[in-house]
Amino acid sequence: MAEDKHAQKQDIIQAAKAKAKRARESAALTKLARKAPPLVQMPDPTGDIEADSLADLDAVQRGFRERAKNEDKRFELVVDSEYWFAVCFQSRAQKERFLVAMKWIELGDKYLDGQEVARLMGVDLPAEQLPYQSTGKIDKDWLSFVKD
């Protein structure tokens, strides 16, 4: 009985640590996103309001067109199903017991970073350089304002 309570307490502590780690990672990603370069490089103003307005509009449209071209690549990276797998249990309790036993609970309880799991297990993975897009997909309503 005391062993079960101790195990439950340890599970709660591990889950709290994992939650705190995810919060720190989320904050770091938010900070990184704030430092991201602008999506559109706006031209320097010339002082001519009409010319500057047209140049600004052209820059914004050019940015949307470039982003639309890259959307297929982003979509393929996001929905590629060949880089993950799933493990199922009969209950949440089984899943959580497994995660604690493997010491993976600190990585999360649903979606785990495969690189971190491999690190914990002592597995060397080949290096990959993938161009992840930090922003979401293009809004189709805004894209409709862009001339082809």
C-alpha positions as CSV (number, residue, x, y, z in Angstrom):
1,M,0.0,0.0,0.0
2,A,2.8,2.4,1.0
3,E,4.6,1.5,-2.2
4,D,1.6,2.4,-4.3
5,K,1.3,5.8,-2.6
6,H,5.0,6.4,-3.1
7,A,4.7,5.4,-6.8
8,Q,1.7,7.7,-7.2
9,K,3.6,10.6,-5.5
10,Q,6.6,10.0,-7.8
11,D,4.3,9.9,-10.8
12,I,2.8,13.3,-9.8
13,I,6.2,14.8,-9.2
14,Q,7.4,13.6,-12.6
15,A,4.3,14.9,-14.3
16,A,4.7,18.3,-12.7
17,K,8.4,18.4,-13.8
18,A,7.3,17.5,-17.3
19,K,4.6,20.2,-17.3
20,A,7.2,22.8,-16.1
21,K,9.6,21.7,-18.8
22,R,7.0,22.0,-21.5
23,A,6.0,25.5,-20.2
24,R,9.7,26.6,-20.4
25,E,10.0,25.2,-23.9
26,S,6.8,26.9,-25.0
27,A,8.1,30.2,-23.6
28,A,11.4,29.7,-25.4
29,L,9.5,29.1,-28.7
30,T,7.4,32.2,-28.2
31,K,10.6,34.2,-27.5
32,L,12.2,32.8,-30.7
33,A,9.1,33.6,-32.7
34,R,9.3,37.2,-31.6
35,K,12.8,37.4,-32.9
36,A,11.8,35.9,-36.3
37,P,12.5,38.1,-39.3
38,P,9.6,40.0,-40.8
39,L,7.6,38.1,-43.4
40,V,7.7,41.0,-45.8
41,Q,10.7,43.3,-46.4
42,M,9.0,46.7,-46.8
43,P,10.7,49.3,-49.1
44,D,12.1,52.5,-47.7
45,P,9.8,55.5,-48.0
46,T,10.6,58.0,-50.7
47,G,8.3,60.8,-49.6
48,D,5.9,60.3,-52.5
49,I,2.7,59.0,-50.8
50,E,1.3,57.4,-54.0
51,A,4.5,55.8,-55.0
52,D,5.2,54.6,-51.5
53,S,1.7,53.1,-51.1
54,L,2.1,51.2,-54.4
55,A,5.5,50.0,-53.4
56,D,4.2,48.8,-50.0
57,L,1.3,47.0,-51.6
58,D,3.6,45.4,-54.1
59,A,5.9,44.2,-51.3
60,V,3.0,42.7,-49.4
61,Q,1.7,41.0,-52.5
62,R,5.2,39.7,-53.3
63,G,5.4,38.3,-49.8
64,F,2.1,36.5,-50.1
65,R,3.0,35.1,-53.5
66,E,6.4,33.8,-52.2
67,R,4.7,32.3,-49.1
68,A,2.0,30.6,-51.3
69,K,4.8,29.0,-53.4
70,N,6.3,27.6,-50.2
71,E,3.0,26.3,-48.8
72,D,3.2,23.0,-50.6
73,K,6.6,22.3,-49.0
74,R,5.4,23.4,-45.6
75,F,2.3,21.2,-45.9
76,E,4.3,18.2,-46.9
77,L,6.6,18.6,-43.9
78,V,3.6,19.0,-41.5
79,V,1.5,16.1,-42.7
80,D,4.3,13.5,-43.5
81,S,3.2,10.4,-41.6
82,E,6.4,8.5,-42.1
83,Y,8.4,10.0,-39.2
84,W,6.3,8.9,-36.2
85,F,4.6,5.9,-34.7
86,A,2.1,5.2,-32.0
87,V,2.0,2.9,-29.0
88,C,-1.4,2.1,-27.4
89,F,-2.3,0.7,-24.1
90,Q,-5.6,-0.6,-22.6
91,S,-5.9,2.4,-20.1
92,R,-4.4,5.7,-19.1
93,A,-3.0,4.1,-16.0
94,Q,-1.0,1.6,-18.1
95,K,0.3,4.3,-20.4
96,E,1.4,6.5,-17.5
97,R,3.0,3.6,-15.7
98,F,5.0,2.7,-18.8
99,L,6.1,6.4,-19.3
100,V,7.2,6.6,-15.7
101,A,9.1,3.2,-15.9
102,M,10.8,4.3,-19.1
103,K,11.6,7.7,-17.6
104,W,9.9,9.3,-20.6
105,I,7.2,11.1,-18.5
106,E,9.4,14.1,-18.2
107,L,9.1,14.5,-22.0
108,G,5.3,14.5,-21.9
109,D,2.3,12.2,-21.7
110,K,1.0,12.2,-25.2
111,Y,3.4,13.4,-27.9
112,L,7.1,12.9,-27.2
113,D,10.0,14.3,-29.0
114,G,11.7,11.3,-30.6
115,Q,15.1,12.9,-30.4
116,E,14.7,13.3,-26.6
117,V,13.5,9.7,-26.2
118,A,16.5,8.5,-28.2
119,R,18.8,10.5,-26.0
120,L,17.3,9.0,-22.9
121,M,17.7,5.5,-24.3
122,G,21.3,6.1,-25.5
123,V,20.4,5.8,-29.2
124,D,22.4,7.9,-31.6
125,L,20.3,9.3,-34.4
126,P,21.6,10.7,-37.8
127,A,21.6,14.5,-38.0
128,E,18.8,16.1,-40.0
129,Q,18.4,19.7,-41.2
130,L,14.8,20.3,-41.9
131,P,13.5,23.8,-42.8
132,Y,10.6,24.1,-40.4
133,Q,8.2,27.0,-40.9
134,S,7.5,28.7,-37.5
135,T,4.3,30.4,-38.7
136,G,1.0,28.8,-39.6
137,K,-0.4,28.3,-43.1
138,I,-1.6,31.2,-45.2
139,D,-5.2,32.4,-44.7
140,K,-7.1,31.9,-48.0
141,D,-9.1,35.0,-47.4
142,W,-6.0,37.2,-47.3
143,L,-4.5,35.3,-50.3
144,S,-7.5,36.3,-52.4
145,F,-6.3,39.9,-52.3
146,V,-3.0,39.1,-54.1
147,K,-2.9,39.5,-57.8
148,D,-1.3,36.7,-59.8
